[in-house]
């Protein structure tokens, strides 16, 4: 029986193994309790600087986070404050848009996207257990309304909130505020782990490494769509980043 898993011990190398063990146990009918790390709570405290390894560790904790929602965590409609909310559950199938992914009463991996979100994995778990909605997808209307479109009844994290957590900032900074905290890099070839690719008022992603000797593709952690409404690790082509005007940036508080 699994009783308690300290997620602070999970690294990018071990997170996949951890998730496979959890799901294997569930398949065998074993009891599993997954809690956020106690010792790892230091990573969620604001700091004036962060190491590259710490930033990737935080990102990995978000990607590998395992949680189990109920029907109470689903919402498609208007919240009590008049703000539209669409949770990215598997029942969310917008016409021509990206589908939802997380399953009710099932174990899910990855903290979901929430417009304006800044939750730690532990914050997210507490909110879900209290019946708040798990995530809130981006819409053009939300981008236009900005902060006034953030629902306090939903939990999760958005792309810039995620980067802010990875850099251990005291509060979330938006994509258009990120350059104020960074130095520009001359090109994408100069990126190091923990740096970012950013386009103001559009999206930001955390650089992990290059996927090929020619530096045609980069591996990133980010949250949003594409490819999923959750924190995920995946590839982006450098050609795509150049085409759509992304720039490479280095946080001034990052340490090698």
Beta strands, then each sheet from edge to edge (+ up, - down):
strand 1: 50-51
strand 2: 66-68
strand 3: 76-78
strand 4: 84-86
strand 5: 107-109
strand 6: 133-134
strand 7: 154-155
strand 8: 182-184
strand 9: 196-199
strand 10: 203-210
strand 11: 217-224
strand 12: 230-237
strand 13: 247-251
strand 14: 254-255
sheet 1: 1+ 14+
sheet 2: 2+ 5-
sheet 3: 3+ 4-
sheet 4: 6+ 7+
sheet 5: 8+ 13- 9+ 10- 11+ 12-
end
